[in-house]
C-alpha cells in the first residue's frame, strides 16, 4: 500500500474506477499510476495482471515487432510498460509463469529466440530482462524448462552477436547453485554448446560474435575453475576442438580470431600452472593446451615479429610504430607459459629465443607500459622462482645485464638533448636491477656473473646508485611514517609535570590519599576565588553604572548650555537629550518643534577628550 492509502489520505484512483467496470489492458497502460499501483500490489490490479490472457498480451508487446505505421504507444510505450510490469518485484506474477496450465507463457517468452537474426535490439533488451528476472527468482524451475527444450542452445548461439541475449546466456551458465551446476554443465555438453562456440571464431563472422563467443568460453572456464572433471572443460581441451581453435587463430594473421582466441587459450593455460617448479614432467606428458601451444611457438613468434606500417603520434615524442593489441596478447601468452612453472617449458622457450624476443620488444618500445609491465612481471617471476638454470640463462644467454647497461646509457643521451625525456621503461629497469642485486648473495653463480661484468658494475655504482639515492630521499624532509614526533610527547609530559608540581600533585601511586586531600583543598580554594571574583565583578558593575549615569548627565548639561548657531554653518545639529530622570514634556508642547542645539566638531571633541582618560588607548582593529 502507498503512504496515502495507509494513512487514509487518498482518493479513489482512476485505475480502481476502471477495474470496477469494463476495460482493456491498453486502457490500464495509458494510466499514469499503473506502475505505482502494480508495485504497491493493488489486489484487483494484480488479480487482472496474473490472468493468462493478460500476461500473454504483455509478452506480445515485448516479443513481437510492431507493424509498419504503428503509433508511438505500440512501438515504445506499451513495450516499456509491459517490461516494467513483468520484471517488477511482484511474486504473484512470477508464480503465474510457472503454473502447470501456464507453460505457454514461457513458450512465448523464449520463442523470441526463434526469430531470424538480427533481433530488434530494444525488444531483445526487454525480453532478456524479463527472462533474467524470472531465472533469478525461479532458477530451478527455469532450468527444468530450458532442459526440456531441444533446440534452445542453438537458438542462443544463433543470436550470439546480440549483447542482451549474450548476457542472459552468461547468467544461465554462471548460475552458482551447486546442486544444479553439475546437471547444467552436462546439459550444455550434450547440446554441443562448446563446439558451437569454438566454430564462432571463423574470421568471416562479425566482431561482436567473436567477442561474445570468447567471453562465453572464458566464463565457462571460470565457472569450472575448481572442478577437475568438468565435462565442458574436457570437451574444450580435447585435441580436436583445440586444433580447430588454433587453425582459426593462426590462419588469418593479426586479426580478431587471434586476439580473442589467445584470450581463451590463456585462461586454459592458467588451469595448469604449478605452485612450484616441476622439473620432472616431460613435454609429451603435458596437458593438451600446453602441448599444442608449444607446438605452435614458431607461428606465434612469426606473428610477433611481423612488421607493421602503422604509426602513432605521442606528444613530445613524435611519430613511433605501435605494438598493437594483437602482439601484446601474444606477449601475455608467452608470459603465461613462463608462469606455468614447468622446467621443460622454460627450456623450450629459451631454445626458441622466446625470452630474448620479449626483451627485444621491451627495449624497442620505449613508451608501451603495458608491454613493460608484462615483461617485468615475467622477469621477476624468473628471478624469484626455483629454476636456477633459467636465472643464469636470463643474465647470460639473453644478455639482460648488457641490455640494461646499454639502455641506461641511451637514456642519459636522450635526457641530455634539448627537451629530452626519460625513457618510459626506466622505472621498470630500476626494479629489475634491484631484484638482480638482491639475488646475488643467495646465488653464487649469479654473484660471479655480476662481479665479472664491468659495464654492469659501472651502471650499479653510477646511474642506478644516483636513482636509488634520489628515490630514497624523504619528501618534505620526513617520511610519512615519521609524522609522530617524540619531542611533542616530551613537551606534553613536561607540561603535565609542571602543572602537577604547581598544584602540589604527585604522580606516585603511593600518595593517592595525599593527592585526594590536596585536590579537594585546591578545589575549595578555586571556589573561594570564584566567589571573590563574583563580588568584585558586582562592585565594578555598580561603579560602572554610577559613572555612566554621571557622564550622561554632564553631556546633557553641556549640550543644553551651548548657543544656537545658524543651521547653514558646517556644524552638527543634535536634538536635546532627555534622561530617565528628566520630566516628560507636556502633551501640548509635543506639537512645538524642539530648539536644535548645535555643537561643532571642535567643541564635541574637546568635550569628549577628558571622558576617556581612565583607560589606555587601544590599537585599531585590523
C-alpha positions as CSV (number, residue, x, y, z in Angstrom):
1,X,0.0,0.0,0.0
2,X,1.1,3.5,-0.7
3,X,1.6,6.2,2.0
4,X,-1.7,8.0,1.3
5,X,-3.7,4.8,1.4
6,X,-2.1,3.6,4.5
7,X,-3.0,6.7,6.5
8,X,-6.3,7.4,4.8
9,X,-5.3,10.4,2.8
10,X,-6.3,9.3,-0.7
11,X,-8.9,9.5,-3.3
12,X,-10.1,6.7,-5.5
13,X,-7.6,6.3,-8.4
14,X,-8.7,6.1,-12.0
15,X,-7.3,2.5,-12.1
16,X,-9.7,1.5,-9.3
17,X,-12.5,3.1,-11.2
18,X,-11.6,1.2,-14.4
19,X,-11.3,-2.1,-12.5
20,X,-14.9,-1.7,-11.4
21,X,-16.3,-1.8,-14.9
22,X,-15.3,-3.0,-18.4
23,X,-11.8,-2.1,-19.5
24,X,-8.9,-3.2,-21.7
25,X,-5.2,-3.7,-20.9
26,X,-4.4,-0.8,-23.1
27,X,-6.6,1.5,-21.0
28,X,-4.7,0.4,-17.9
29,X,-1.3,1.0,-19.6
30,X,-2.4,4.5,-20.5
31,X,-2.9,5.4,-16.8
32,X,0.0,7.2,-15.2
33,X,-0.3,5.3,-11.9
34,X,-0.1,1.8,-13.5
35,X,3.4,1.1,-12.3
36,X,2.9,2.5,-8.8
37,X,-0.3,0.5,-8.4
38,X,1.4,-2.6,-9.6
39,X,4.4,-2.3,-7.3
40,X,2.1,-1.4,-4.3
41,X,0.3,-4.7,-5.2
42,X,-3.2,-3.4,-5.7
43,X,-5.2,-6.6,-5.2
44,X,-7.7,-6.1,-8.0
45,X,-5.0,-5.0,-10.4
46,X,-2.7,-7.9,-9.6
47,X,-5.6,-10.3,-10.0
48,X,-6.1,-9.0,-13.5
49,X,-2.4,-9.0,-14.4
50,X,-1.9,-12.6,-13.4
51,X,-4.6,-13.9,-15.8
52,X,-3.0,-15.9,-18.6
53,X,-4.5,-13.8,-21.4
54,X,-3.2,-10.6,-19.8
55,X,0.3,-12.0,-19.3
56,X,0.4,-13.2,-22.9
57,X,-0.7,-9.7,-24.1
58,X,2.2,-8.2,-22.1
59,X,4.6,-10.7,-23.5
60,X,3.3,-9.9,-27.0
61,X,4.3,-6.3,-26.6
62,X,7.9,-7.2,-25.7
63,X,8.5,-10.1,-28.1
64,X,6.7,-9.1,-31.3
65,X,7.7,-6.4,-33.8
66,X,5.1,-3.7,-34.3
67,X,3.7,-3.5,-37.8
68,X,4.7,-0.7,-40.1
69,X,2.8,2.6,-39.3
70,X,2.2,1.8,-35.7
71,X,1.9,4.7,-33.3
72,X,4.4,5.5,-30.5
73,X,2.3,3.8,-27.9
74,X,2.6,0.5,-29.7
75,X,6.3,0.9,-30.6
76,X,7.6,2.5,-27.4
77,X,5.2,3.0,-24.5
78,X,3.4,-0.4,-24.3
79,X,6.7,-2.5,-24.6
80,X,8.4,-0.4,-22.0
81,X,5.5,-0.6,-19.5
82,X,5.0,-4.3,-20.2
83,X,8.6,-5.0,-19.4
84,X,8.4,-2.9,-16.2
85,X,5.3,-4.8,-15.0
86,X,6.7,-8.3,-15.8
87,X,10.0,-7.6,-14.1
88,X,8.6,-5.8,-11.0
89,X,9.0,-7.4,-7.6
90,X,5.6,-9.0,-7.6
91,X,5.8,-12.7,-6.7
92,X,2.2,-13.3,-7.8
93,X,3.3,-12.5,-11.4
94,X,6.4,-14.7,-11.1
95,X,4.4,-17.6,-9.7
96,X,1.8,-17.3,-12.6
97,X,4.5,-18.1,-15.2
98,X,5.3,-21.4,-13.6
99,X,1.8,-22.7,-13.1
100,X,1.1,-26.1,-14.9
101,X,-1.5,-24.5,-17.0
102,X,0.6,-21.5,-18.0
103,X,3.5,-23.2,-19.7
104,X,2.6,-21.3,-22.9
105,X,3.9,-18.1,-21.2
106,X,7.5,-19.4,-21.1
107,X,7.0,-20.6,-24.7
108,X,6.0,-17.1,-25.7
109,X,9.0,-15.6,-23.9
110,X,11.7,-17.9,-25.2
111,X,10.0,-18.1,-28.6
112,X,11.5,-14.7,-29.2
113,X,14.8,-16.5,-29.9
114,X,13.2,-18.3,-32.9
115,X,13.2,-15.2,-34.9
116,X,15.9,-14.6,-37.5
117,X,18.9,-12.5,-36.7
118,X,19.4,-9.7,-36.2
119,X,16.9,-9.1,-33.5
120,X,15.3,-5.8,-32.6
121,X,17.8,-4.5,-30.0
122,X,15.1,-2.8,-28.0
123,X,12.8,-5.8,-27.8
124,X,15.8,-8.0,-27.2
125,X,16.8,-6.0,-24.1
126,X,13.2,-6.1,-22.8
127,X,12.9,-9.9,-23.3
128,X,16.3,-10.6,-21.8
129,X,15.5,-8.5,-18.8
130,X,12.2,-10.3,-18.1
131,X,13.8,-13.7,-18.7
132,X,16.8,-12.9,-16.4
133,X,14.4,-11.7,-13.5
134,X,12.4,-14.9,-13.8
135,X,15.6,-17.0,-13.8
136,X,16.8,-15.2,-10.7
137,X,13.6,-15.7,-8.8
138,X,12.9,-19.3,-10.1
139,X,16.2,-20.8,-11.1
140,X,15.4,-24.4,-10.6
141,X,12.0,-24.2,-12.4
142,X,13.6,-22.2,-15.3
143,X,16.5,-24.7,-15.8
144,X,14.0,-27.5,-15.8
145,X,12.0,-25.8,-18.6
146,X,15.1,-25.0,-20.6
147,X,16.5,-28.5,-20.4
148,X,13.2,-29.8,-21.9
149,X,13.6,-27.5,-24.9
150,X,15.6,-29.4,-27.6
151,X,16.8,-26.5,-29.7
152,X,17.2,-23.8,-27.1
153,X,21.0,-23.8,-27.2
154,X,21.3,-23.4,-31.0
155,X,18.9,-20.6,-30.8
156,X,21.1,-18.8,-28.2
157,X,24.1,-19.4,-30.4
158,X,22.3,-18.0,-33.4
159,X,21.9,-14.7,-31.7
160,X,25.4,-14.6,-30.2
161,X,26.1,-11.2,-31.7
162,X,23.3,-9.6,-29.6
163,X,24.7,-8.3,-26.3
164,X,21.4,-8.7,-24.4
165,X,20.9,-12.3,-25.4
166,X,24.6,-13.0,-24.6
167,X,24.1,-11.5,-21.1
168,X,21.2,-13.8,-20.5
169,X,23.2,-16.8,-21.7
170,X,26.1,-15.9,-19.3
171,X,23.7,-15.7,-16.4
172,X,22.5,-19.2,-17.1
173,X,26.0,-20.5,-17.5
174,X,27.3,-18.8,-14.4
175,X,24.4,-20.0,-12.1
176,X,26.2,-20.9,-8.8
177,X,23.7,-23.4,-7.4
178,X,25.9,-26.4,-6.7
179,X,23.0,-28.8,-7.0
180,X,22.0,-27.6,-10.4
181,X,25.5,-26.7,-11.7
182,X,26.6,-30.2,-12.4
183,X,23.5,-31.1,-14.4
184,X,23.6,-27.7,-16.2
185,X,27.2,-28.3,-17.4
186,X,26.2,-31.8,-18.5
187,X,23.2,-30.5,-20.4
188,X,25.3,-27.9,-22.1
189,X,27.9,-30.5,-23.1
190,X,25.2,-32.8,-24.6
191,X,23.9,-29.8,-26.5
192,X,27.3,-29.3,-28.3
193,X,27.5,-25.9,-26.8
194,X,31.3,-25.8,-26.7
195,X,31.7,-27.0,-30.3
196,X,29.2,-24.3,-31.4
197,X,31.1,-21.6,-29.6
198,X,34.5,-22.7,-31.0
199,X,33.2,-22.6,-34.6
200,X,32.2,-19.0,-34.0
201,X,35.9,-17.9,-34.3
202,X,35.7,-18.1,-38.0
203,X,37.3,-14.9,-39.4
204,X,34.3,-14.1,-41.7
205,X,31.9,-13.6,-38.7
206,X,31.2,-10.2,-37.2
207,X,33.5,-8.9,-34.4
208,X,30.6,-8.9,-31.9
209,X,30.1,-12.7,-32.4
210,X,33.8,-13.4,-31.8
211,X,33.9,-11.2,-28.7
212,X,30.8,-12.9,-27.2
213,X,32.0,-16.4,-28.1
214,X,35.3,-15.7,-26.4
215,X,33.6,-14.2,-23.3
216,X,31.3,-17.2,-23.1
217,X,34.2,-19.7,-23.1
218,X,36.1,-17.6,-20.6
219,X,33.1,-17.6,-18.2
220,X,32.7,-21.4,-18.6
221,X,36.4,-21.9,-17.7
222,X,35.9,-19.6,-14.7
223,X,32.8,-21.4,-13.5
224,X,34.8,-24.7,-13.7
225,X,37.9,-23.4,-12.1
226,X,37.6,-25.6,-9.0
227,X,36.4,-28.6,-11.0
228,X,38.8,-31.3,-12.2
229,X,36.3,-33.3,-14.1
230,X,34.0,-30.7,-15.8
231,X,32.5,-32.2,-19.0
232,X,32.6,-28.8,-20.7
233,X,36.3,-28.3,-19.9
234,X,37.1,-31.8,-21.1
235,X,35.3,-31.1,-24.3
236,X,37.1,-27.7,-24.8
237,X,40.5,-29.2,-24.1
238,X,40.1,-32.0,-26.4
239,X,42.7,-32.1,-29.2
240,X,40.1,-32.0,-31.9
241,X,38.4,-28.7,-30.7
242,X,41.7,-27.1,-29.7
243,X,43.1,-27.8,-33.2
244,X,40.1,-26.1,-34.7
245,X,40.7,-23.1,-32.4
246,X,44.4,-22.9,-33.3
247,X,43.6,-23.0,-37.0
248,X,41.2,-20.1,-36.7
249,X,43.7,-18.1,-34.7
250,X,46.8,-18.7,-36.9
251,X,45.3,-18.7,-40.3
252,X,44.3,-15.0,-40.6
253,X,47.3,-13.2,-39.3
254,X,47.0,-10.4,-36.8
255,X,43.2,-10.4,-36.8
256,X,40.2,-10.7,-34.4
257,X,40.3,-14.5,-34.2
258,X,43.9,-14.4,-32.9
259,X,43.0,-11.7,-30.3
260,X,40.0,-13.4,-28.9
261,X,41.3,-17.0,-29.3
262,X,44.5,-16.3,-27.4
263,X,42.3,-14.8,-24.6
264,X,40.6,-18.2,-24.3
265,X,43.9,-20.1,-24.5
266,X,45.5,-18.0,-21.7
267,X,42.6,-19.0,-19.4
268,X,43.1,-22.7,-20.3
269,X,46.8,-22.5,-19.6
270,X,46.1,-20.8,-16.2
271,X,44.3,-24.0,-15.1
272,X,47.6,-26.0,-15.5
273,X,50.0,-23.8,-13.5
274,X,52.2,-25.5,-10.8
275,X,52.7,-23.9,-7.4
276,X,56.4,-25.0,-7.5
277,X,58.7,-25.6,-10.5
278,X,58.1,-29.0,-11.9
279,X,61.5,-30.3,-13.2
280,X,60.3,-33.9,-13.8
281,X,57.5,-33.5,-16.3
282,X,58.3,-34.1,-20.0
283,X,56.9,-32.3,-23.0
284,X,54.8,-35.3,-24.1
285,X,53.3,-35.6,-20.6
286,X,51.9,-32.0,-20.5
287,X,48.2,-31.2,-20.8
288,X,46.9,-30.8,-24.4
289,X,46.6,-26.9,-24.3
290,X,50.3,-26.7,-23.2
291,X,51.5,-29.2,-25.8
292,X,49.6,-27.6,-28.7
293,X,50.8,-24.1,-27.7
294,X,54.4,-25.2,-27.6
295,X,53.9,-26.9,-31.0
296,X,52.8,-23.6,-32.5
297,X,55.5,-21.4,-30.9
298,X,57.2,-20.7,-34.2
299,X,53.9,-19.4,-35.7
300,X,53.3,-17.1,-32.7
301,X,56.8,-15.8,-32.9
302,X,56.4,-15.1,-36.6
303,X,53.3,-13.0,-35.9
304,X,55.1,-11.2,-33.1
305,X,58.0,-10.2,-35.4
306,X,55.7,-9.3,-38.2
307,X,56.4,-5.7,-39.3
308,X,53.7,-3.1,-39.3
309,X,53.3,0.1,-41.3
310,X,51.0,1.7,-38.7
311,X,52.2,4.8,-36.7
312,X,51.0,6.8,-33.8
313,X,52.0,10.3,-32.6
314,X,52.8,10.9,-29.0
315,X,53.1,14.5,-27.6
316,X,56.7,15.4,-27.0
317,X,57.9,12.1,-28.5
318,X,56.8,12.2,-32.2
319,X,55.7,9.5,-34.5
320,X,56.5,5.9,-33.5
321,X,55.3,2.5,-34.6
322,X,52.7,0.9,-32.2
323,X,53.0,-2.6,-30.8
324,X,49.2,-3.3,-31.1
325,X,46.8,-5.3,-29.1
326,X,47.3,-8.5,-31.0
327,X,51.1,-8.6,-30.4
328,X,50.5,-7.6,-26.8
329,X,48.2,-10.6,-26.4
330,X,50.9,-12.9,-27.7
331,X,53.3,-11.5,-25.1
332,X,50.7,-12.3,-22.5
333,X,50.5,-15.8,-23.8
334,X,54.3,-16.3,-23.6
335,X,54.4,-14.8,-20.1
336,X,51.7,-17.4,-19.0
337,X,53.9,-20.2,-20.4
338,X,56.7,-19.0,-18.1
339,X,54.3,-18.8,-15.2
340,X,53.1,-22.4,-15.8
341,X,56.3,-23.4,-13.8
342,X,57.5,-26.4,-15.9
343,X,61.2,-26.7,-16.4
344,X,60.7,-28.4,-19.8
345,X,58.6,-25.4,-21.0
346,X,61.3,-23.0,-19.8
347,X,64.0,-24.9,-21.7
348,X,61.8,-24.8,-24.8
349,X,61.3,-21.1,-24.5
350,X,65.0,-20.4,-24.2
351,X,65.7,-22.8,-27.1
352,X,63.2,-20.9,-29.4
353,X,64.6,-17.5,-28.2
354,X,61.1,-16.5,-26.9
355,X,62.5,-14.7,-23.8
356,X,65.1,-12.9,-25.9
357,X,62.4,-11.8,-28.3
358,X,60.3,-10.4,-25.4
359,X,63.4,-8.5,-24.2
360,X,63.9,-7.1,-27.7
361,X,60.3,-5.8,-27.7
362,X,60.8,-4.4,-24.1
363,X,63.7,-2.2,-25.1
364,X,62.4,-1.3,-28.5
365,X,59.1,0.1,-27.5
366,X,60.1,2.9,-25.0
367,X,56.6,4.1,-24.2
368,X,54.4,1.0,-24.1
369,X,54.0,0.4,-20.3
370,X,51.5,-2.5,-20.9
371,X,54.4,-4.3,-22.6
372,X,56.9,-3.2,-19.9
373,X,54.7,-4.3,-17.1
374,X,54.1,-7.8,-18.6
375,X,57.8,-8.5,-19.3
376,X,58.9,-7.1,-16.0
377,X,56.5,-9.3,-14.2
378,X,57.8,-12.3,-16.1
379,X,61.4,-11.4,-15.3
380,X,60.6,-11.0,-11.6
381,X,58.9,-14.4,-11.6
382,X,62.1,-16.0,-13.1
383,X,64.4,-14.3,-10.6
384,X,62.3,-15.3,-7.6
385,X,61.5,-18.8,-8.9
386,X,63.1,-22.1,-8.3
387,X,64.6,-22.7,-11.8
388,X,68.2,-21.7,-11.1
389,X,69.4,-22.6,-14.6
390,X,66.8,-20.2,-16.1
391,X,68.1,-17.4,-13.9
392,X,71.6,-17.8,-15.3
393,X,70.4,-18.1,-18.9
394,X,68.4,-14.9,-18.4
395,X,71.5,-13.0,-17.4
396,X,73.9,-14.6,-19.9
397,X,72.2,-16.1,-23.0
398,X,69.5,-13.4,-23.0
399,X,72.1,-10.7,-22.1
400,X,69.8,-9.0,-19.7
401,X,72.7,-7.2,-17.9
402,X,74.2,-5.8,-21.1
403,X,70.7,-4.7,-22.3
404,X,70.1,-2.8,-19.0
405,X,73.5,-1.1,-19.1
406,X,73.1,0.0,-22.7
407,X,69.5,1.2,-22.1
408,X,70.8,3.3,-19.2
409,X,73.4,5.0,-21.4
410,X,70.9,5.6,-24.1
411,X,68.5,7.2,-21.6
412,X,71.3,9.5,-20.4
413,X,71.9,10.6,-24.0
414,X,68.2,11.3,-24.6
415,X,67.9,13.3,-21.4
416,X,70.9,15.4,-22.3
417,X,69.2,16.6,-25.5
418,X,67.1,19.8,-25.6
419,X,63.6,18.9,-24.3
420,X,64.8,15.3,-23.8
421,X,62.6,12.8,-22.0
422,X,63.4,9.9,-19.7
423,X,62.5,6.7,-21.4
424,X,59.3,5.1,-20.2
425,X,60.8,1.8,-19.1
426,X,63.4,3.2,-16.8
427,X,61.3,2.8,-13.7
428,X,60.9,-0.9,-14.5
429,X,64.6,-1.3,-15.1
430,X,65.3,0.1,-11.6
431,X,63.0,-2.6,-10.1
432,X,64.6,-5.3,-12.2
433,X,68.1,-4.2,-11.3
434,X,67.4,-4.1,-7.6
435,X,66.0,-7.7,-7.8
436,X,69.1,-8.9,-9.6
437,X,71.4,-7.3,-6.9
438,X,69.3,-8.9,-4.2
439,X,69.6,-12.3,-5.9
440,X,73.4,-12.2,-5.9
441,X,74.2,-13.0,-2.2
442,X,71.9,-16.1,-2.3
443,X,73.2,-17.4,-5.7
444,X,77.0,-17.8,-6.1
445,X,76.7,-18.3,-9.9
446,X,74.7,-15.1,-10.3
447,X,77.0,-13.2,-7.9
448,X,80.0,-14.3,-10.0
449,X,78.3,-13.1,-13.2
450,X,77.6,-9.7,-11.7
451,X,81.1,-9.3,-10.4
452,X,82.7,-10.1,-13.8
453,X,80.5,-7.6,-15.8
454,X,82.3,-4.3,-15.8
455,X,79.5,-2.4,-17.6
456,X,77.1,-3.7,-15.0
457,X,79.3,-2.6,-12.1
458,X,79.7,0.8,-13.7
459,X,75.9,1.1,-14.1
460,X,75.2,0.0,-10.5
461,X,77.7,2.4,-9.0
462,X,76.7,5.3,-11.3
463,X,73.3,5.7,-12.7
464,X,71.5,3.1,-10.5
465,X,73.1,4.5,-7.3
466,X,72.0,8.0,-8.3
467,X,68.4,6.9,-8.9
468,X,68.2,4.9,-5.7
469,X,69.6,7.8,-3.7
470,X,67.1,10.2,-5.2
471,X,64.2,7.8,-4.6
472,X,65.3,7.3,-1.0
473,X,65.1,10.9,-0.2
474,X,62.2,11.8,2.1
475,X,59.6,14.1,0.6
476,X,59.3,17.3,2.5
477,X,62.1,16.4,4.9
478,X,60.5,13.4,6.5
479,X,58.8,10.2,5.5
480,X,55.0,9.7,6.0
481,X,55.6,7.2,8.8
482,X,57.6,9.8,10.7
483,X,54.8,12.2,11.4
484,X,54.8,11.1,15.1
485,X,57.2,13.4,16.8
486,X,58.7,12.2,20.1
487,X,59.6,15.8,21.1
488,X,55.9,16.6,21.2
489,X,55.4,13.8,23.7
490,X,58.3,15.1,25.8
491,X,56.8,18.6,25.7
492,X,53.4,17.3,26.8
493,X,54.8,15.2,29.6
494,X,56.9,18.1,30.8
495,X,53.9,20.4,30.8
496,X,51.9,17.9,32.7
497,X,54.6,17.5,35.3
498,X,54.9,21.3,35.7
499,X,51.2,21.5,36.3
500,X,51.3,18.8,38.9
501,X,54.2,20.4,40.7
502,X,52.5,23.8,40.7
503,X,49.4,22.2,42.3
504,X,51.4,20.0,44.6
505,X,50.1,16.9,42.9
506,X,52.1,13.6,42.9
507,X,52.4,11.1,40.1
508,X,53.3,8.3,42.5
509,X,50.7,5.7,43.3
510,X,51.7,5.6,47.0
511,X,50.5,9.2,47.5
512,X,46.9,8.7,46.3
513,X,45.3,9.7,49.7
514,X,47.5,12.8,50.0
515,X,46.7,13.7,46.4
516,X,43.0,13.4,47.0
517,X,43.1,15.6,50.1
518,X,45.3,18.1,48.3
519,X,43.0,18.1,45.3
520,X,39.9,18.8,47.5
521,X,41.8,21.7,49.1
522,X,42.7,23.1,45.7
523,X,39.1,22.9,44.6
524,X,37.8,24.7,47.7
525,X,40.4,27.4,47.1
526,X,39.3,27.8,43.5
527,X,35.7,28.1,44.6
528,X,36.6,30.8,47.1
529,X,38.5,32.7,44.4
530,X,35.5,32.4,42.1
531,X,33.2,33.9,44.8
532,X,35.6,36.8,45.4
533,X,35.8,37.4,41.7
534,X,32.0,37.5,41.5
535,X,31.8,40.0,44.3
536,X,34.4,42.2,42.7
537,X,32.6,41.9,39.4
538,X,29.3,43.1,41.0
539,X,31.1,46.1,42.7
540,X,32.8,47.0,39.4
541,X,29.4,46.8,37.6
542,X,27.8,49.1,40.2
543,X,30.7,51.6,39.9
544,X,30.4,51.5,36.1
545,X,26.7,52.2,36.2
546,X,27.1,55.2,38.5
547,X,29.9,56.6,36.4
548,X,27.9,56.1,33.2
549,X,24.9,58.0,34.6
550,X,27.1,60.8,35.8
551,X,28.8,61.2,32.4
552,X,25.4,61.2,30.6
553,X,24.2,64.0,32.9
554,X,27.3,66.0,32.1
555,X,26.7,65.6,28.4
556,X,23.1,66.7,28.7
557,X,24.1,69.8,30.7
558,X,26.8,70.9,28.3
559,X,24.6,70.4,25.3
560,X,21.8,72.4,26.7
561,X,24.2,75.2,27.6
562,X,25.6,75.5,24.0
563,X,24.4,78.6,22.0
564,X,22.2,78.3,18.9
565,X,24.0,78.9,15.6
566,X,23.0,79.3,12.0
567,X,21.9,75.9,10.6
568,X,23.7,76.7,7.4
569,X,27.0,76.6,9.2
570,X,29.0,73.4,8.8
571,X,28.1,72.2,12.3
572,X,26.4,69.2,13.7
573,X,22.8,69.6,14.8
574,X,22.0,67.4,17.9
575,X,18.4,67.3,19.3
576,X,18.1,67.8,23.1
577,X,18.6,64.7,25.1
578,X,16.3,63.5,27.9
579,X,17.5,61.3,30.6
580,X,15.3,58.9,32.6
581,X,15.2,61.4,35.5
582,X,14.1,64.3,33.3
583,X,10.3,65.1,33.4
584,X,8.3,64.3,30.4
585,X,7.2,67.2,28.2
586,X,3.5,68.0,28.4
587,X,1.3,66.8,25.6
588,X,0.6,70.3,24.3
589,X,4.3,71.0,23.9
590,X,4.7,68.0,21.7
591,X,3.4,69.9,18.7
592,X,6.2,72.5,19.0
593,X,9.4,71.5,17.3
594,X,12.3,71.5,19.8
595,X,15.0,74.1,19.5
596,X,18.0,72.5,17.9
597,X,21.3,72.5,19.8
598,X,24.2,73.0,17.5
599,X,27.6,71.7,18.6
600,X,30.6,72.0,16.2
601,X,33.1,69.1,15.9
602,X,35.8,71.0,17.7
603,X,33.6,71.6,20.8
604,X,32.4,67.9,20.6
605,X,36.0,66.6,20.5
606,X,37.1,68.9,23.3
607,X,34.2,67.7,25.4
608,X,34.8,64.0,24.8
609,X,38.5,64.2,25.3
610,X,38.6,64.2,29.1
611,X,35.9,61.5,29.3
612,X,38.3,58.7,28.1
613,X,41.3,59.2,30.2
614,X,40.7,56.3,32.6
615,X,41.7,53.6,30.1
616,X,44.7,53.3,27.8
617,X,44.2,53.8,24.1
618,X,43.6,50.6,22.3
619,X,45.1,50.0,18.9
620,X,42.6,49.9,16.0
621,X,41.3,46.6,15.0
622,X,42.7,45.4,11.6
